[in-house]
Every structure is written in C-alpha cells, then in structure tokens.
Amino acid sequence: MSQFLVVYCARQRTVLIGGIDHGITGELIELPASGRYTVTLQLQSGDIGCQPPSHIVDLLNTNALFPKEISFDVV
C-alpha cells in the first residue's frame, strides 16, 4: 500500500530518499510501500548544509490527505 510524505524547507530543494530523487520540497511524495526511509535534501551551490542532515522516517498508515510531514532548515 502506498505511503505519503511531504518535506518542508524554506528553500526549494530536491528531496532524496535513499539517495534517489523523489521530487521537491513542498510537494506530496508517494512511496510504494510502508517502511523505514532515510530522507535528505540535495544541496545547491552556496548551501553550507541543512539541519538536521537527514531524517529517518517510519512510514505507516499515511494517505494523500494525511501524509507524514518533516522539515529541514538549509543554512
């Protein structure tokens, strides 16, 4: 069953899940199954880093109306 995630950041960045591009911040991301995922952002030139560097999320019982939400701050 699909699971859903929204990643927030004040700056638009590519969302990497397991190192693979899955969309951009602020958009609904659909993943094929429940499970544990490592989420990071693809930094751009001039970015020093982000806080936290990554999120490990357990996706279960989400849907398009009630996705898991996480946030990053880019510095």
Buried (B, 14 or more C-beta within 10 A) or exposed (E): EEBBBBBEBEEEBBBBBEEEEBBBBEEEBBBEEBEEBEBBBEBEEEEEEBEEEEBEBEBEEBEEEEBBEBEBEBE
